[in-house]
Amino acid sequence: MKIEREVELLQERNQKVEADKAWETSTFRIVTIACITYTIIASVFFSLEVAHPFSNALIPPIGYLVSVQSLPFLKRWWIRTEYKKY
């Protein structure tokens, strides 16, 4: 009985870890963060009366989207070169 309960707990934990990983890599999350970033930056630029606040506010979210797209490549490279040292 105890082993069965431990197996159930491990399966529940694995499901949670898989759900967290799916969230971390989801397109929905990435786009939501980019939209929130744009909205906040555009609001700040607008309140500060920066020239062209809405087009200038595109720079941080675009940088974020580019960095997110490069992270899987960098992660694979890091695992191949650095992680194997440990």
C-alpha positions in Angstrom: 0.0 0.0 0.0 2.8 2.4 0.9 4.6 1.8 -2.4 1.4 2.4 -4.4 0.9 5.8 -2.6 4.5 6.8 -3.3 4.0 5.9 -7.0 0.8 8.0 -7.0 2.7 11.0 -5.4 5.5 10.7 -8.0 3.0 10.6 -10.8 1.2 13.7 -9.5 4.6 15.4 -9.1 5.5 14.5 -12.7 2.2 15.8 -14.0 2.8 19.1 -12.2 6.4 19.4 -13.6 5.2 18.6 -17.1 2.4 21.2 -16.8 4.9 23.8 -15.5 7.3 23.0 -18.4 4.5 23.3 -20.9 3.5 26.7 -19.5 7.1 27.9 -19.6 7.5 27.1 -23.3 4.0 27.9 -24.4 3.4 30.4 -27.2 0.5 31.8 -25.2 2.8 32.8 -22.3 5.4 34.3 -24.6 2.9 36.4 -26.5 1.2 37.5 -23.3 4.5 38.7 -21.8 5.3 40.5 -25.0 1.9 42.2 -25.0 2.1 43.2 -21.4 5.6 44.5 -21.9 4.5 46.6 -24.9 1.5 48.0 -23.0 3.5 49.0 -20.0 6.3 50.6 -22.0 3.9 52.4 -24.3 2.0 53.8 -21.3 5.2 55.0 -19.7 6.5 56.5 -23.0 3.1 58.2 -23.6 3.0 59.7 -20.1 6.6 60.9 -20.4 5.6 62.5 -23.8 8.3 60.5 -25.7 8.2 61.0 -29.4 6.4 58.2 -31.2 5.7 56.3 -27.9 3.7 53.4 -29.6 6.3 52.6 -32.2 9.3 53.1 -29.8 7.5 50.8 -27.3 7.9 47.9 -29.8 11.6 47.6 -29.2 11.6 45.8 -25.8 8.9 43.2 -26.8 10.7 42.5 -30.1 13.9 42.0 -28.2 12.1 39.6 -25.8 10.6 37.6 -28.7 14.0 37.3 -30.4 15.7 36.2 -27.2 13.0 33.6 -26.5 13.5 32.2 -30.0 17.2 31.9 -29.5 17.0 30.3 -26.0 16.2 26.7 -27.2 19.3 26.8 -29.4 21.4 28.2 -26.5 20.0 25.7 -24.1 20.9 22.7 -26.3 24.4 24.2 -26.8 24.9 24.7 -23.1 23.7 21.2 -22.3 26.1 19.7 -24.8 29.1 21.8 -23.8 28.7 22.8 -20.1 26.3 20.5 -18.3 28.2 17.3 -19.2 31.1 18.7 -17.1 29.1 18.1 -13.9 
